[in-house]
Amino acid sequence: MKINVIFLSLLSAVASVSAHGVIAEVIFPNPNGSGTTTRKVPLPGQGGANNSPIRSVSSQDPNYGTDNPAITCGPDSKAGTQVAEVAPGAEMSFVWKDASGGPWPHNIGPIITYMASCGNQNCNEINDPADLKWFKTEQLGRKRNSPNWFQDDIKNGDPSTATIPKNLAPGNYMIRHEIIALHIATTIRKAEFYPGCVAVRVTGSGTGVPKASDLVSFPGAYKDNDPGIFTPNIFDANVEYEFPGPEIADLAPANGGANARSLATTGGANANLEERSNQDGDALKPRRFSRIMKRLLNAEQRSSGSAEPKPIEKRSTTPPSTDKGSDTIMVPRRYSRIMKRLVDDLAKNGQLPPL
């Protein structure tokens, strides 16, 4: 197994020595519902005016090291002349190509999307996007019941996509859409970062804003030894992949109403491989939910000396629901926090065995 992993790592490295890539096009639905708009950015080395909302970059090459300034929006990124106007809930498509216009070459690693408010300033007027504070909106890893990554679809010619959160407050935002290629990340500081940034203006009447605890900086959000950045077991599909960076932002209405929610679904043999923003309910994946409950029941059985674990009563006016079309159990945020607190307290008191 170890020899196979080394071979796969070397094969991936050799196959991608000269082939990398950038966001070449962005496609977004018009807010009035009348079709879509496509905007293209000059590829590295092409020159010409950048009449697009995509920040141009000087190189298609990978960016190594989480302290690299290019990790924000790409090397020497410069704003285009346009801003894309999009509605909440709009799905944006990002077309990835290499500098010659050829296909994206990689297929291992996550696709992660962040957004940042530019305040009252149009985002195509931002000189240094490293000054912005970013919140995560979605992330994609391996596919459900498959060892393949969503990045593999991009290699096969499909665009990647990201959805504007449905309850996001209107305003000026920068989208940071990145691919992290992990085919040689079995060595530290060999994760390849390919970020691209797009200036947008979100319309609508949403009130969702990120909490201060959801905001991160680039560079700064990642460390070279983070589990999702340094990945010695990346070729083992049975090893759970852990996304780097913060959790998906829980957008809270600016008027202090009920929090927005995020949806997580499982993928392949791994938990927490796909997450997209959603406003329906907190999610506990079935495997994690059952493991937490089993630990609680076992702890209760030991403390009571009972041969059979006592059932755990819960008082609820809103029963948990199941999101149809997925294997995700939707659980009200209050109960998931209570369960987590109980588990933490039992663990601190030495009453909880390891999984």
N, C-alpha and C positions, 0 to 999 in steps of 0.2 A: 504493500500500500504506500509506504513512504517513497519507494522508488517511482511509483506511478505519479505521485503528487509532484515530485521533483521534475519528472519528465514533462508533465503537463505544464508546469510553470515555465520551464525552459522553452517549450514549444510555443507557448503564448508570447513569450518575450521576443523570440526570434521572428515570429510572424508579424509583429507590430513595431519593428524597429523604426520604420520610416513612415508608417501610416497612423495618423491621429485624426483630429478633427475639431470642428466648431459648430455652433448654431449658425446655419446659413440662411434660414428662412423662418418666419413666424406667420402663422395663419390664425385668424381670430374672427369670430362672428360679429357682424355689425350690430350695435345696440338696438337699432330699429327693426332687427329681424330680417333684413333684406340681404341675405347671402353672407359671404365671408370676404375678408380682405387678406391678401398675401403681401408681405413685405420682405425684401431680400437685402442682405448686407454684403458689401464687397468682401470676398474671401481674402485671407492674408496673402499679401503679395500682388493682389490685383490692382489696388489703387482705385481712384474714382470717388465721387461723392457718396456719402452714406445717407441716402434719403430713406431711412427706416427708423423704427424705434429700437432696433437692436444695437447695442454697443459693439463697435468693431474692435478687433484684437489684432495684435501684430504677428501672432504665430499660432499655428495649429498644434504646437508641441505640448506635451503634458506638463503640468505644473506640479512639482514635487515639494513636499514639506508644508506642514500646516501653518508655518509662519511666513510663507511666501506671500508678498503683497498681491501677486497675480491670482491668488485664490479667491479674491473678491468677485471680480467680473471678467477675469482673463488678463493676459499680459498686455500692458499699455492700453487698456480699454478706453475708447473714446465714444462719446454720445453721438447718435445720429440726429437728424433734423426733425424727426417726427415722434409723436406720442400715439400709442394705440388706445383708442377709446373702447372700453369693454364693459359689459353689464355683469353684475354679480351672478354667479352660476355659469358664466361662459367658459367653455372648454377651449383652451388655446393649444395649438399644435406647433411643435418645434422640429424643424427639419435639420438633421445633422449630416454634415459632409466633411470630407477631408479637403485640404487646400486646393486640390486639383478639380474638385467637384465630384469626386468619387464617393463611394459609400462609407459610412461609419465602420471602423474596423473591429471594434471590441464587443464583447458579449458577457462580461463578468463584472458584476458590481451594481450598486444601487443608482437610482435616479431620484434626486431630491429637489424639492421646490421650496423656496423661501420668498417672502415679500418684505418690503420695507417702505414705510411712509416717507415721502419727500416733503411733507408739510404743504405749505402754500406755494412751493416752487415746482415748476414742471420738472419731471425727472430727467428729461433730456437736457436740462440746464445744470445738472449735478456734475461737478468736475471730478470729485473723488468719492466714489460710492463706498469706500471704506469708512466714511463718516456716518453712514446710515446704520440703523439698528434693525436687525432682521428677525422675522418670526417664520417658523416652518409651517407650511400649509399641507404638504403631502409628501409621501415617500414610497418608492416601489423597490422591491427586492426580487426574490425568486417568485415564480408563479405557483399558484396553488396546485398541489399534487404533482409537482414537476421539479426536476433539478435545474431547469432552465430559468434564466433571469429575464425580466422584462426588457433589459438592455439588448437582449438577443433580437428582439423585434426591430430595434433600430438598425442593427447590423444587417437585417434582412430587408431594409429599405423603408420601414414604417417610421413615421414621425413619433416622437414622444409627446405626451399630452399633460396638461395641468389645468385644473379648474379653479377659477376665481371663487373664493368662499362665498356661499349664498347670502350670508348676512353681513358681509364686510361693509364697513362704512365707506361712503363715496370719498374720493380724493385722489391724490397723485401718489402712485406707488411704483417702485422698481421691483420687477420679478427677477429673482436669481434662480435659474434652472440649471442644475449641474448633473453631470455624470461623474461618478467616481469609478474608474477602472481598476480592478483589484487583481488582475491576472499575474502580476509580479509582486503583490503586496504581502507575500510570504516573508519578505525582507522589510525591515522597518524603513520608513521614508521612501518606499517605492510605490505607494498608492498614487495613482495618476488622477489629478483633479482637472476637470474640464467644465468650468463655470461659464455661463452666458447670461447676460442681463438685458432686460427689455423694459423700456419706459411705458407705463400705461396710465390711463386715467379711468378710474372706476366710477360708473354712474350709479343711479338707483337711490334708495332711501334706507339702506341698511344702517345698523347702529353698532355692528361688531367691531371691537378693537382689541388688540392683544394686550395682555397684562404685562407689566414691567418684567416679571419673571420669565416671560416667553421670549424676550428680546436678547439677541446675541450680536456679536461683531464678527466680521471677517477681514483679516485673520483674527482668531481668538476662539471661535466656536468649537474647533477641533484641536486635538493633540495627536502627535505622531503615533503614540502608543495606545490610542483609543481602540477598543475591540473591533469597531467597524472600519478602522483605517489600517491597522496592522493585523493581518488575517492569515496566520499560519495554516489554518484549516479550511481555506477558502474553497478548495476542490472537493471537500467532503460535504455532500448535500445533506447529510444527517446531522451536521453541526449547525445549531441555530445561529443565524446571522443577526448581529446587534447593530442597528442603525447608529451612526454617529450623530452628535449634535443634540439639540433639545428635543422635547416631545413636540408633537403637532400642537400648535397654539389653540387654546380654548378661547375663542373670541367672545368676549363679554360685551353685551350691549352697553353703549356709553351712558345710557340712562340708569344703569344699575339693575336691569332686569335679570331674568334667568340666564345662566351661561349657555353659550353654544356648546355643541358636543363634537366629538371626533369619533370616526368609525375605524376600527381595525379589523382586518380579516387575516386568516392564516394562509400560508402558502407552502406547498410541498410537504416535506417532513419537518418543516421548521415553523415555529411560531413567530408572529409579529413580522411577517415578511412583506405585507402590503398594507399601507395606511393611506386613506384619502380623507380630506376634510368632509364633514357632514354635520348636520344640525339635528339629528334624531335622538341620540342617547349615548351615554357612555357605554363602552364595550369591554367586556371581559371575554377573552377567547375561551372556548369550552374546556380545553385542556388545562389552562391556568385556573379557571374557575373551579373545576373539579378537584384539582390538586390543593387549592387553598381550603376548600371545604373538607377534604379528607384530613388535612393536617389539623384543622380545628376540631373535627370530630374525634380524632385520635387523642388529642390533648385533653379534650373533655372526658373521654373514657378513662384515661390514666388518672386524672385528678379526682374523679368520682369513684374509682374502683369498680365501676360497673362492667359486667361482661359484655353488655351491648351499649354502644354509644347513644347518648341521649339526642333526640332530634333538636335542632336549633330553631327556635321560634323566631319569626320576624314579623314585625308590625308594618304593614305596608298598605297604602291606599292606591299605589300604582304598581301592579305586579310586573316583574321582569317580562320582557317580550323578546321574541326571536325575529331577527331581520330576515325576511324571506329571500331566498336566492343565495344565502351564504350560510356558513356554519358558525356565525357569530351570535353570541348571547348578549342582548342589550340589557344593561343593568343600570338603574338610576345611580347617579354619581354618589349620592349619600351613602348607599349601601356598599359600594365598592370601596369607599374610603374607610367605612367602619370595619369592613373585613380586613383591609390592609392594616389598620391600626391594631386590631385584635391579634393578627399574626405577628406584627412587630413586637407587641407587648409580651406575648407568649415566648417569642424567641429570646427577648432580653432576660426573661426570668428562667431561661433554660428548660422550658416545658415543651419546646417544639423540636422534634427531631429534624435533621436535614432531609431534603428530598432525595 
